[in-house]
Structures are given as structure tokens and as C-alpha cells.
């Protein structure tokens, strides 16, 4: 939207200024999702890589402002909002773009609630204990149905298979309480950054700009 809507009321556009303005929007869009990934990951897993990537792509002052912030995604979102505010376009178009920033903030809040509100540990332990007890007693329930096999030996693979599936479901439920450590979020961030850079590279294409050199 910023790339297509850049410019206002026929004011001449300086290509180099436009490129820098849109580059800032692209960078801070990436910085927001990268900060969000760091915010939702264990500190010892992602801190060093986060600092290195932020310093590599942003200017020193911009990078340090995000790194030193208590809530890094909010700082990156603030910088993105400032970058959008600097774009020369009609205020109604800026309003439409800022609506998307509100969606970003809502999504971040939803992820934070998911991370900070896991199922109580007692519930998880109770489920695991109940399942273990049920599977432990299952051979007695299957004793009669498997009497046709030699020495009830067919019970062993049957119970093993049931245990694999049921404990697998229980483990999946546990991991879904905190999916951020198992999702390929680094790949998401890299692709978002790449796509943002590609979108801003389309600046001026298909538009009748009043461009001056």
C-alpha cells in the first residue's frame, strides 16, 4: 500500500527520497516481525542472533533503540508508524495503512496471551497420570479378546501401538500450548523481509508519477 500510494496531490517525486522512505517502511516491517520472534522465544535461544541481525540491517541508532527497548516489538512498531507518517500521501491513505498496524498490535497481543497463559501444570500432569494408569490397566481389559493368540502375545503390539498414538496426542497438546519454539519463525521473518524488499522495489511501476531527477 505504501509503495502504490506514495505521493500526494501531484507533488513532484524525488526517486531517491522515495526509495529511502519506502526502504525505511520495509526495514521496520521486518524489524517488527523479527522483534516479535525474539519476544516470543527463550532468551538463550535467539538473543545473540537477534542483536546481530538487527545491527546488520538497521542504522546504529535505530538498531540500538530497538535492542535497548524493554518491549522490542512495540518499539519496532513505533518506528514503523513514524516511517509511515513521513510518507507524502493523503491522510486518509495513511489512516488505512495505520489500520494494518493496529492489526499487527492485536496479533502481537494474542501471541503474548498465548505464551503467558499456558494450561496449568496440574492439568497436564493429571492428564499424563490418568493416561498412564489407563494404559497400564489396558492389558487386563484386552486379555479375553486376545485369548486366540499364543500366550496372548498379540496384546504386546496392540498396546504398544495404542500407547504411541495416545501419548503422541498428549505430547502434541502440550506443545500446542507454546507453539513458538517449534514453528519455523526464523524462516517466516526472513521471507517477510524478502517480500517487503521486493514490494518496495516496484515503486513507480504502472503509475503516472510526476518525477523529477
JODA-V811834 format. One record per backbone hydrogen bond with DSSP energy under -1.0 kcal/mol. CO is the residue of the C=O (numbers start at 1). NH is the residue of the N-H. If there is no record, write none. Layout:
co->[CO/CO]
nh->[NH/NH]
This chain:
co->[1/8/13/14/15/16/17/18/19/20/21/22/23/24/25/26/27/28/29/30/31/32/33/34/35/36/38/42/42/43/46/47/48/49/50/51/52/53/54/59/60/61/62/63/64/71/72/73/74/75/76/77/78/79/80/81/82/84/87/88/90/91/92/93/94/95/97/98/99/100/101/102/103/104/105/106/107/108/109/110/111/112/113/120/121/122/123/124/125/126/127/128/129/130/131/132/133/137/138/142/144/146/149/150/152/153/154/155/156/157/158/159/160/161/162/163/164/165/166/167/168/169/170/171/172/175/179/179/183/184/185/186/187/188/189/190/191/192/193/194/195/196/199/200/202/204/207/209/210]
nh->[5/11/212/18/19/20/21/22/23/24/25/26/27/28/29/30/31/32/33/34/35/36/37/38/39/40/41/45/46/47/50/51/52/53/54/55/56/57/58/63/64/65/66/67/68/75/76/77/78/79/80/81/82/83/84/85/86/87/89/7/94/95/96/97/98/99/101/102/103/104/105/106/107/108/109/110/111/112/113/114/115/116/117/124/125/126/127/128/129/130/131/132/133/134/135/136/137/141/142/146/147/149/152/153/155/156/158/159/160/161/162/163/164/165/166/167/168/169/170/171/172/173/174/175/176/178/182/183/185/188/189/190/191/192/193/194/195/196/197/198/199/200/202/203/205/207/209/211/13]
